[in-house]
Amino acid sequence: MAKSEIDLLIIKDLSRLGRNNAKTLLFLDFLEEKGVRVITFDGRYDSIRDNDTVGIDTWYNERYVRDISRKIRTNLRFKIQKGEYIGNAPYGYEKSQHEKNKLVVNKEQAETVKRIYRLYREGFGYSYIAGKLNQDGVKSPSMGLWNAVGVMRILSSRVYMGDTVQGVSEKISFKSKKTRRLPQSCWVITENTHEPIISKEEFYEVQRIRNEKRNKAGPHKGVLHVFRGMMFCGACGSIMFARKRKERPMSYICSSYGKNGRSICTSHHIRERELCSIILNDLKELLNDNEIAEQILRKLLQDRGMEDWRTVYKRLQKKMETKQKHQETLYQDRLDEKISDNLFLRMNQQLERDISSIKKEMEMLKVKNTESCNMSEMIQQFRDSLKINGINNEIAKIMVNRIVVFDKGDTYDESRWKLCLLEKEKECIRLYGAVFIEYNF
């Protein structure tokens, strides 16, 4: 600004010039050096006569803003602790039109979230999943292309199992727009604030897989081997990975041996089809036990994103009970004259529509279950499928917790494997080698 270009600056009051005490005083000094007179429209300040007391006024303005900022933060914290979702709804959800700061499921996006969790549990990595979604034309949260970071965020967010996690970051101060990430101990986590898209069991299973990934083979590139991620070397404890050689059947070897050779471990080579044959025979025997057969089928349906009808029915029943309690509270509020007649009628009509919709859904579920095949028929269908197709990675993961392969000459380590073996069995491992299959049932 050239000298004498501006002679007079009129502002509404000093707070409009600036809220930061130090910066406001520096700016006033700059204006004085340039010969610019500053006066306020309310007549409370004139730089010619009030320069000696201006510091007090600007300090007060800063204190006022600081106080307002503190009150806003306190109010937001209170809302967060109540489970209200402040800010934009995360992918898979949208804000309710009837309850302020309440999340409701976006059905289309929720299917994508379920698909992401299902693919990850099947062994596919972040980048592969992102590529698959882009290939199928699924829009990302930003309405653009998916990437590995976006997939990872969805897989790590507790919001999808019905919890609200907020207070993750905060502004450094009311004077700055910069934010800082807070330690996890400062986060505000409120459980069961909205309808989940992913069950707690599935969410924690995914977190376990993510945490253990460093001890396992990396995500596959589209080929999913039957026993991927569940086979371990009995000697060194390393994961075993699939290896296919020309004109030889698919097999698994110790990953430490594969990378470093015999100086570290032996191959612990075992063929895939031999393991499949053993587990297939065991599975046929287990299916003769109706209780175990039902457990296997329910787990299979759950892994495919299909819930047992009784689980869905119970969830709908609980949802209807919650709506009915809201209705009772609404009636009491009207009797106590806390709300107007118009507000009561509008909210009650919406609750009636919701309850009616849930009842219809429950009735349809009953009809659908009656029309569907019974459990014994499903078990038979599963047996027929096993005869034709054998077992795949999906079935193997349901059946098997882990497979431990010992070579001849290996020494059994009780502290590592905890298989509760007899001394003669340990001796058999040393003399002949062994394969231990630990089932989930």
SEKOL-809479 format. One record per residue (C-alpha): y, z, x; residue in three letters. Coordinates in steps of 0.25 Angstrom, whole numbers, plus 5000, padded with zeros to 4 digits. Layout:
<recs>
[[Y Z X] "ALA"] ...
</recs>
This chain:
<recs>
[[5000 5000 5000] "MET"] [[5013 4996 5006] "ALA"] [[5025 5005 5007] "LYS"] [[5034 5005 4994] "SER"] [[5024 4996 4987] "GLU"] [[5022 5007 4977] "ILE"] [[5032 5018 4974] "ASP"] [[5027 5026 4963] "LEU"] [[5013 5029 4958] "LEU"] [[5011 5035 4944] "ILE"] [[4998 5042 4940] "ILE"] [[4993 5049 4928] "LYS"] [[4991 5062 4936] "ASP"] [[4986 5066 4950] "LEU"] [[4971 5066 4946] "SER"] [[4972 5051 4943] "ARG"] [[4976 5049 4958] "LEU"] [[4964 5056 4963] "GLY"] [[4954 5068 4961] "ARG"] [[4951 5070 4975] "ASN"] [[4961 5080 4981] "ASN"] [[4961 5075 4995] "ALA"] [[4961 5060 4992] "LYS"] [[4972 5062 4982] "THR"] [[4982 5069 4992] "LEU"] [[4979 5058 5002] "LEU"] [[4983 5047 4992] "PHE"] [[4995 5055 4988] "LEU"] [[4999 5056 5003] "ASP"] [[4997 5041 5005] "PHE"] [[5006 5038 4993] "LEU"] [[5017 5047 4998] "GLU"] [[5016 5040 5012] "GLU"] [[5018 5027 5005] "LYS"] [[5030 5032 4997] "GLY"] [[5023 5032 4983] "VAL"] [[5027 5042 4973] "ARG"] [[5016 5047 4964] "VAL"] [[5019 5054 4951] "ILE"] [[5010 5057 4939] "THR"] [[5012 5053 4925] "PHE"] [[5011 5067 4920] "ASP"] [[5023 5071 4929] "GLY"] [[5015 5082 4936] "ARG"] [[5015 5075 4950] "TYR"] [[5026 5068 4958] "ASP"] [[5023 5065 4973] "SER"] [[5038 5067 4976] "ILE"] [[5038 5082 4971] "ARG"] [[5024 5086 4969] "ASP"] [[5017 5083 4983] "ASN"] [[5016 5097 4987] "ASP"] [[5007 5101 4975] "THR"] [[4999 5088 4974] "VAL"] [[4987 5094 4981] "GLY"] [[4985 5105 4971] "ILE"] [[4985 5095 4959] "ASP"] [[4975 5085 4967] "THR"] [[4966 5097 4970] "TRP"] [[4966 5101 4956] "TYR"] [[4962 5087 4951] "ASN"] [[4950 5087 4961] "GLU"] [[4946 5101 4956] "ARG"] [[4946 5096 4942] "TYR"] [[4937 5084 4945] "VAL"] [[4928 5092 4953] "ARG"] [[4926 5102 4941] "ASP"] [[4924 5090 4931] "ILE"] [[4913 5084 4941] "SER"] [[4906 5098 4941] "ARG"] [[4906 5099 4926] "LYS"] [[4901 5085 4925] "ILE"] [[4890 5088 4935] "ARG"] [[4886 5101 4928] "THR"] [[4885 5094 4914] "ASN"] [[4877 5082 4920] "LEU"] [[4867 5092 4927] "ARG"] [[4866 5100 4913] "PHE"] [[4862 5087 4906] "LYS"] [[4852 5083 4917] "ILE"] [[4845 5096 4917] "GLN"] [[4843 5094 4902] "LYS"] [[4836 5081 4905] "GLY"] [[4847 5072 4900] "GLU"] [[4846 5059 4908] "TYR"] [[4860 5056 4914] "ILE"] [[4863 5042 4918] "GLY"] [[4856 5028 4916] "ASN"] [[4842 5029 4910] "ALA"] [[4831 5026 4921] "PRO"] [[4822 5013 4920] "TYR"] [[4812 5015 4909] "GLY"] [[4822 5023 4900] "TYR"] [[4834 5022 4892] "GLU"] [[4844 5032 4887] "LYS"] [[4841 5037 4873] "SER"] [[4851 5032 4862] "GLN"] [[4849 5045 4854] "HIS"] [[4848 5056 4865] "GLU"] [[4859 5057 4876] "LYS"] [[4854 5055 4890] "ASN"] [[4839 5054 4885] "LYS"] [[4830 5044 4891] "LEU"] [[4821 5036 4882] "VAL"] [[4810 5026 4887] "VAL"] [[4813 5011 4888] "ASN"] [[4800 5005 4884] "LYS"] [[4801 4992 4892] "GLU"] [[4805 4999 4905] "GLN"] [[4795 5010 4903] "ALA"] [[4784 5000 4904] "GLU"] [[4789 4995 4917] "THR"] [[4790 5010 4923] "VAL"] [[4775 5012 4918] "LYS"] [[4771 4999 4925] "ARG"] [[4778 5003 4938] "ILE"] [[4771 5016 4938] "TYR"] [[4757 5010 4935] "ARG"] [[4759 4999 4946] "LEU"] [[4762 5010 4956] "TYR"] [[4750 5018 4952] "ARG"] [[4742 5006 4954] "GLU"] [[4747 5005 4968] "GLY"] [[4758 4995 4968] "PHE"] [[4770 4998 4977] "GLY"] [[4785 4998 4973] "TYR"] [[4788 4984 4978] "SER"] [[4776 4978 4971] "TYR"] [[4779 4984 4958] "ILE"] [[4794 4980 4959] "ALA"] [[4789 4966 4962] "GLY"] [[4779 4966 4950] "LYS"] [[4790 4970 4940] "LEU"] [[4800 4959 4945] "ASN"] [[4789 4949 4944] "GLN"] [[4787 4953 4930] "ASP"] [[4802 4952 4927] "GLY"] [[4804 4967 4924] "VAL"] [[4818 4971 4926] "LYS"] [[4821 4983 4935] "SER"] [[4830 4995 4931] "PRO"] [[4842 4987 4937] "SER"] [[4838 4975 4929] "MET"] [[4835 4967 4942] "GLY"] [[4822 4967 4951] "LEU"] [[4813 4978 4954] "TRP"] [[4812 4984 4968] "ASN"] [[4803 4994 4975] "ALA"] [[4814 5005 4974] "VAL"] [[4815 5003 4959] "GLY"] [[4800 5005 4957] "VAL"] [[4800 5017 4966] "MET"] [[4811 5024 4958] "ARG"] [[4804 5022 4945] "ILE"] [[4791 5028 4951] "LEU"] [[4798 5040 4957] "SER"] [[4806 5044 4944] "SER"] [[4802 5056 4936] "ARG"] [[4810 5050 4924] "VAL"] [[4798 5042 4920] "TYR"] [[4789 5054 4917] "MET"] [[4800 5060 4908] "GLY"] [[4808 5068 4918] "ASP"] [[4823 5067 4920] "THR"] [[4827 5068 4935] "VAL"] [[4842 5069 4938] "GLN"] [[4852 5075 4947] "GLY"] [[4846 5067 4959] "VAL"] [[4860 5064 4964] "SER"] [[4874 5068 4963] "GLU"] [[4888 5064 4967] "LYS"] [[4893 5070 4980] "ILE"] [[4905 5075 4974] "SER"] [[4915 5072 4962] "PHE"] [[4924 5065 4973] "LYS"] [[4913 5055 4977] "SER"] [[4904 5044 4970] "LYS"] [[4893 5046 4980] "LYS"] [[4880 5053 4976] "THR"] [[4870 5060 4984] "ARG"] [[4855 5062 4980] "ARG"] [[4851 5077 4978] "LEU"] [[4838 5084 4983] "PRO"] [[4827 5084 4973] "GLN"] [[4828 5099 4971] "SER"] [[4842 5096 4964] "CYS"] [[4837 5085 4954] "TRP"] [[4836 5089 4939] "VAL"] [[4823 5086 4934] "ILE"] [[4820 5088 4919] "THR"] [[4806 5085 4914] "GLU"] [[4802 5078 4901] "ASN"] [[4816 5073 4897] "THR"] [[4811 5060 4891] "HIS"] [[4799 5051 4888] "GLU"] [[4791 5048 4901] "PRO"] [[4787 5034 4904] "ILE"] [[4777 5039 4915] "ILE"] [[4768 5051 4913] "SER"] [[4770 5062 4923] "LYS"] [[4755 5060 4929] "GLU"] [[4758 5045 4932] "GLU"] [[4772 5049 4938] "PHE"] [[4766 5059 4947] "TYR"] [[4755 5050 4951] "GLU"] [[4765 5040 4955] "VAL"] [[4772 5050 4964] "GLN"] [[4759 5054 4970] "ARG"] [[4756 5040 4974] "ILE"] [[4770 5038 4979] "ARG"] [[4769 5051 4988] "ASN"] [[4756 5047 4993] "GLU"] [[4759 5033 4996] "LYS"] [[4761 5036 5011] "ARG"] [[4746 5040 5012] "ASN"] [[4741 5028 5005] "LYS"] [[4741 5013 5006] "ALA"] [[4754 5006 5002] "GLY"] [[4756 4999 4989] "PRO"] [[4748 4987 4987] "HIS"] [[4753 4973 4986] "LYS"] [[4746 4969 4973] "GLY"] [[4732 4970 4977] "VAL"] [[4726 4984 4971] "LEU"] [[4713 4988 4978] "HIS"] [[4704 4996 4970] "VAL"] [[4704 5009 4978] "PHE"] [[4718 5007 4984] "ARG"] [[4725 5021 4987] "GLY"] [[4712 5030 4984] "MET"] [[4703 5027 4997] "MET"] [[4704 5036 5009] "PHE"] [[4698 5037 5023] "CYS"] [[4689 5049 5024] "GLY"] [[4692 5050 5039] "ALA"] [[4707 5049 5041] "CYS"] [[4712 5050 5026] "GLY"] [[4719 5037 5026] "SER"] [[4720 5028 5014] "ILE"] [[4710 5016 5014] "MET"] [[4715 5003 5011] "PHE"] [[4708 4990 5005] "ALA"] [[4705 4979 5015] "ARG"] [[4699 4965 5012] "LYS"] [[4693 4956 5023] "ARG"] [[4689 4942 5021] "LYS"] [[4675 4940 5015] "GLU"] [[4674 4956 5014] "ARG"] [[4675 4965 5002] "PRO"] [[4687 4973 4999] "MET"] [[4686 4987 5007] "SER"] [[4694 4999 5011] "TYR"] [[4697 5004 5025] "ILE"] [[4704 5016 5031] "CYS"] [[4719 5013 5032] "SER"] [[4720 5020 5045] "SER"] [[4709 5012 5051] "TYR"] [[4715 4999 5045] "GLY"] [[4728 5002 5052] "LYS"] [[4723 5008 5065] "ASN"] [[4709 5005 5067] "GLY"] [[4697 5014 5072] "ARG"] [[4706 5023 5081] "SER"] [[4711 5030 5068] "ILE"] [[4699 5029 5058] "CYS"] [[4687 5020 5054] "THR"] [[4688 5010 5043] "SER"] [[4681 5018 5032] "HIS"] [[4678 5004 5026] "HIS"] [[4673 5004 5011] "ILE"] [[4671 4992 5001] "ARG"] [[4679 4992 4988] "GLU"] [[4668 4987 4980] "ARG"] [[4658 4998 4984] "GLU"] [[4668 5008 4980] "LEU"] [[4671 5001 4967] "CYS"] [[4656 5001 4964] "SER"] [[4655 5016 4966] "ILE"] [[4667 5020 4958] "ILE"] [[4663 5010 4947] "LEU"] [[4649 5017 4945] "ASN"] [[4656 5031 4945] "ASP"] [[4666 5026 4935] "LEU"] [[4655 5021 4926] "LYS"] [[4648 5035 4926] "GLU"] [[4662 5042 4924] "LEU"] [[4664 5034 4911] "LEU"] [[4651 5040 4905] "ASN"] [[4659 5053 4904] "ASP"] [[4668 5051 4892] "ASN"] [[4678 5061 4897] "GLU"] [[4680 5055 4911] "ILE"] [[4680 5041 4904] "ALA"] [[4692 5045 4895] "GLU"] [[4699 5050 4907] "GLN"] [[4697 5037 4915] "ILE"] [[4702 5028 4903] "LEU"] [[4714 5037 4900] "ARG"] [[4718 5036 4915] "LYS"] [[4716 5021 4915] "LEU"] [[4725 5019 4903] "LEU"] [[4736 5028 4908] "GLN"] [[4736 5021 4921] "ASP"] [[4738 5008 4913] "ARG"] [[4750 5014 4906] "GLY"] [[4742 5016 4894] "MET"] [[4741 5030 4888] "GLU"] [[4730 5037 4880] "ASP"] [[4735 5036 4865] "TRP"] [[4734 5051 4864] "ARG"] [[4743 5053 4875] "THR"] [[4753 5044 4869] "VAL"] [[4751 5051 4855] "TYR"] [[4754 5065 4861] "LYS"] [[4767 5060 4867] "ARG"] [[4772 5054 4854] "LEU"] [[4768 5066 4847] "GLN"] [[4776 5075 4857] "LYS"] [[4788 5065 4856] "LYS"] [[4788 5066 4841] "MET"] [[4788 5081 4842] "GLU"] [[4800 5081 4851] "THR"] [[4807 5072 4841] "LYS"] [[4804 5081 4830] "GLN"] [[4809 5093 4838] "LYS"] [[4822 5085 4840] "HIS"] [[4823 5083 4825] "GLN"] [[4821 5098 4822] "GLU"] [[4832 5101 4832] "THR"] [[4841 5091 4825] "LEU"] [[4839 5097 4812] "TYR"] [[4843 5111 4817] "GLN"] [[4855 5105 4824] "ASP"] [[4860 5100 4811] "ARG"] [[4857 5113 4803] "LEU"] [[4865 5120 4814] "ASP"] [[4876 5109 4812] "GLU"] [[4876 5105 4827] "LYS"] [[4875 5091 4823] "ILE"] [[4881 5082 4812] "SER"] [[4874 5076 4800] "ASP"] [[4876 5062 4806] "ASN"] [[4871 5066 4819] "LEU"] [[4859 5073 4813] "PHE"] [[4855 5061 4804] "LEU"] [[4856 5051 4816] "ARG"] [[4848 5059 4825] "MET"] [[4838 5063 4815] "ASN"] [[4836 5049 4811] "GLN"] [[4833 5045 4825] "GLN"] [[4823 5056 4827] "LEU"] [[4816 5052 4814] "GLU"] [[4815 5038 4819] "ARG"] [[4809 5043 4832] "ASP"] [[4799 5052 4825] "ILE"] [[4795 5041 4816] "SER"] [[4793 5031 4827] "SER"] [[4784 5041 4835] "ILE"] [[4775 5044 4823] "LYS"] [[4773 5029 4821] "LYS"] [[4769 5027 4836] "GLU"] [[4760 5039 4835] "MET"] [[4753 5033 4822] "GLU"] [[4752 5019 4829] "MET"] [[4746 5026 4841] "LEU"] [[4735 5032 4832] "LYS"] [[4732 5019 4826] "VAL"] [[4731 5012 4839] "LYS"] [[4722 5022 4844] "ASN"] [[4713 5021 4832] "THR"] [[4712 5006 4834] "GLU"] [[4709 5007 4849] "SER"] [[4695 5008 4855] "CYS"] [[4690 5022 4857] "ASN"] [[4688 5029 4871] "MET"] [[4673 5025 4872] "SER"] [[4676 5010 4870] "GLU"] [[4687 5011 4880] "MET"] [[4677 5017 4890] "ILE"] [[4668 5006 4887] "GLN"] [[4679 4996 4889] "GLN"] [[4682 5002 4903] "PHE"] [[4667 5002 4907] "ARG"] [[4667 4987 4903] "ASP"] [[4679 4984 4911] "SER"] [[4673 4991 4924] "LEU"] [[4661 4983 4923] "LYS"] [[4669 4970 4923] "ILE"] [[4681 4973 4932] "ASN"] [[4676 4985 4940] "GLY"] [[4686 4995 4945] "ILE"] [[4700 4993 4950] "ASN"] [[4711 5001 4956] "ASN"] [[4716 5006 4943] "GLU"] [[4702 5012 4939] "ILE"] [[4700 5017 4953] "ALA"] [[4713 5025 4953] "LYS"] [[4709 5032 4940] "ILE"] [[4694 5035 4945] "MET"] [[4696 5038 4960] "VAL"] [[4705 5049 4966] "ASN"] [[4701 5045 4981] "ARG"] [[4690 5038 4989] "ILE"] [[4687 5044 5003] "VAL"] [[4679 5035 5013] "VAL"] [[4672 5041 5025] "PHE"] [[4666 5033 5036] "ASP"] [[4654 5038 5044] "LYS"] [[4658 5048 5054] "GLY"] [[4670 5054 5046] "ASP"] [[4672 5069 5046] "THR"] [[4675 5074 5032] "TYR"] [[4689 5081 5032] "ASP"] [[4688 5092 5020] "GLU"] [[4703 5095 5022] "SER"] [[4707 5080 5019] "ARG"] [[4697 5076 5008] "TRP"] [[4693 5089 5001] "LYS"] [[4680 5083 4995] "LEU"] [[4672 5096 4995] "CYS"] [[4660 5089 5002] "LEU"] [[4647 5096 5007] "LEU"] [[4644 5097 5022] "GLU"] [[4633 5087 5020] "LYS"] [[4642 5077 5013] "GLU"] [[4652 5078 5025] "LYS"] [[4641 5075 5034] "GLU"] [[4637 5063 5026] "CYS"] [[4652 5058 5028] "ILE"] [[4650 5060 5043] "ARG"] [[4637 5053 5044] "LEU"] [[4638 5041 5034] "TYR"] [[4653 5041 5028] "GLY"] [[4656 5042 5013] "ALA"] [[4665 5038 5002] "VAL"] [[4670 5049 4992] "PHE"] [[4676 5044 4979] "ILE"] [[4684 5055 4972] "GLU"] [[4686 5052 4957] "TYR"] [[4697 5057 4948] "ASN"] [[4687 5061 4937] "PHE"] 
</recs>
